[in-house]
């Protein structure tokens, strides 16, 4: 009898990307990439639904999703929708502010692309970067926790690839999806204050729609909107080398800690610790393991 394929307990949906660096080099990126590696290093079996050129998919992710190898030696399973392009961004940082240019976009992703045995994962993380994730039908997947990083639904670009922000039109649809792990119901949302255009009215409007909303604020940490109250969680002092992906590391860690039973404020402290470690190295190199995050928190407690 054939072995049953192992179901991932963390599934992230979104494009892996190529990030164009100032010197012209390309580096792997995207929410799906940062979140997947973060979840794997925190001890989760990870599946990624994405679209990209076959040559751009990391070799360690090439095991077919049906194989009984997911979670072995940190391996990440991938389901890749074929595309002639890989989504490519140029990120330009000026005084901590990011300007983005889109250089190419891969194929769209829908709930129908999810392998049957991936449905019902403990955590389903929808992480669009270029409006590539279809905004309907995800309620049928049956995940235990629905985590949303909606930045890719909140940006559009012109013919030259220059990105500008737009409203998140599908927010009410996702707000209506229940999460049995949260007494007040609703999906969990993590986004940046930059995504919200630094507009406090927009932030408070979203906070009224979702059971838990987290707005990351860079060096200031994060604001958690939960049970009608705003809780400001400070960042950890750290050496900043590369800010790319810090929000994705935060989000994946936050979703995992909520799944593990932490309340949103405690989860934000843990996620801030993870993000503070991630930005100390370039690109994916700084993404921490669980024991690194725990040590970071212990150091901070000893200093208070």
Secondary structure, DSSP 4 states (H G I P E B T S, - for coil): -PPPPPPPSEEEES--EEEEPTTS-EEEESHHHHHHHHHHHTT--EEEEEEE-GGGS-GGG-S-TTSTTTTGGG--EEEEEE-S---EEEEEEETTEEEEEEEE----B-GGGS-GGGTT-SEEEE--SSS-B-SSSGGGS--SEEEE-GGGGSEEE-TT-BEEE---TTHHHHHTS--TTSTT-S-EEEEETTTTTT-HHHHHHHHHHSSEEEEE-GGG-EEEEETTEEEEEPPPP---S--TTHHHHHHHHHHHHHHTT--HHHHHHHHHHHHHHHTTSSGGGGPPPHHHHHHHHHHHHHH-
